[in-house]
Amino acid sequence: MAAGGSLSRTERKAVARAEILQQEEQQDRRRQVSRILKKPVGERNPEESLLLGECEDIVRELERRRKKREGLRRRQEEVCDEPEELKRKVIELAAAVRSAKHLVIYTGAGISTAASIPDYRGPNGVWTLLQKGRSIRATDLSEAEPTLTHMSIACLHKHNLVQHVVSQNCDGLHLRSGLPQAAISELHGNMYIEVCTSCTPNREYVRVFDVTERTALHRHHTGRMCHKCGTQLRDTIVHFGEKGTLREPLNWEAATEAASKADVILCLGSSLKVLKKYPHLWCMSKPPSRRPKLYIVNLQWTPKDDLAALKLHGKCDDVMRLLMEELGLEIPCYDRTKDPIFSLAIPLSPDEEGSHSRRPVAPPWSLEEAQMQEQQQEPASPLSLSLSGGWFGRGCAKGSKRKKVN
């Protein structure tokens, strides 16, 4: 040992080498124990049983890890209630909807999967596939239309059964379903809206195309300018790792006010792993007895399940179809001729025409022209005409009447 009690260079190397050998020995012992634990108890020989007895700490650690993995796996599984059980739960949910004084709906990606928009944490969700090292398929959101769930929510709001909708989705389908802008809080933005933050109040530009082509995390300018002040416009999307600061369309003020008044909250198609981080949405400052009753519709586990008055394991469209039937309300068909995006949209100025390459949402008159051209090319049978030619409202609820375009 060197003077002063410190270790010499040779001694320090020896100590480091001994620590490495000890770690390798522990890792080898852990691998041995792991292999033994995978065997049925009856197939373990005396030496293996003795080793397990000598390594009780390693056995407990490996068992703890196994239970944790199993728990995570179960949480990712999709569970469906049996039809009779789902029907019983929907009857209970309908009673809660009827008696609610202030019902607020929270929606996630699960309500848009029926529009061929992938969710995030489902079996084929974006995060799930990325974690498995698999590529994700690009989706043309311009072809998406409001689902049965979107149209049901708009109908419930029209009948004053729902007071406000808080959505994590950026697809703009709530707005396109006819739900008034004042009744929506799009916490993570809207892909069809760009804003000028220099104007007071902020000036919104609703477009018929996805405005996020040039934007990304911490990079929000769209490349277009405000028609009023000439400042660069920005998108409204709130990416993971960002904090939303825009007043609209995030509408946080209305979301927190609605939550504070709510006596019932219905969560549709959300894992709630993000929404749970917003305490104001759950009235956590109130005593538990004064918090709103929580109803959750989701195929997978959510972190709010234990607090829910009722958990319905089913697809959103299936649950909403049963709910609307129980409430005696007809689900309106999506009608492209009444899609608010076309009346709200602000056209591009002539010098902005080449500012994007995204496909716009097809206006109803262009669809009608395409259908007329198809009919001129080959005669259509009455059946095919009723299914495609001259009819709008794809995604109608079963039994609902379709609307003919004259």
Salt bridges, closest charged atoms under 4 A:
GLU48 OE2 - LYS39 NZ 2.76
ASP57 OD1 - ARG60 NH2 2.35
GLU61 OE1 - ARG30 NH2 3.51
GLU61 OE2 - ARG65 NH2 2.55
GLU63 OE1 - ARG66 NH2 3.18
GLU70 OE2 - ARG73 NH2 2.37
GLU70 OE2 - ARG74 NH1 3.73
GLU77 OE2 - ARG73 NH1 2.40
ASP81 OD2 - LYS89 NZ 3.01
ASP81 OD1 - HIS313 ND1 3.40
GLU85 OE2 - ARG88 NH2 2.82
GLU92 OE1 - ARG88 NH1 3.79
ASP140 OD2 - ARG359 NH1 3.24
GLU143 OE2 - ARG359 NH1 2.63
GLU145 OE2 - ARG336 NH2 2.69
GLU145 OE2 - ARG394 NH2 3.51
GLU194 OE2 - ARG207 NE 2.60
GLU194 OE2 - ARG224 NE 2.83
ASP210 OD2 - ARG358 NH1 2.46
ASP235 OD1 - HIS220 ND1 2.60
ASP235 OD1 - ARG234 NH2 3.96
GLU242 OE2 - HIS218 ND1 3.42
GLU242 OE2 - HIS220 NE2 2.85
GLU253 OE1 - ARG247 NH2 3.30
GLU257 OE2 - LYS261 NZ 3.07
ASP305 OD2 - LYS311 NZ 2.98
ASP318 OD1 - ARG321 NH1 3.46
GLU326 OE1 - LYS87 NZ 3.90
ASP339 OD2 - ARG176 NE 2.77
GLU352 OE1 - HIS227 NE2 3.26
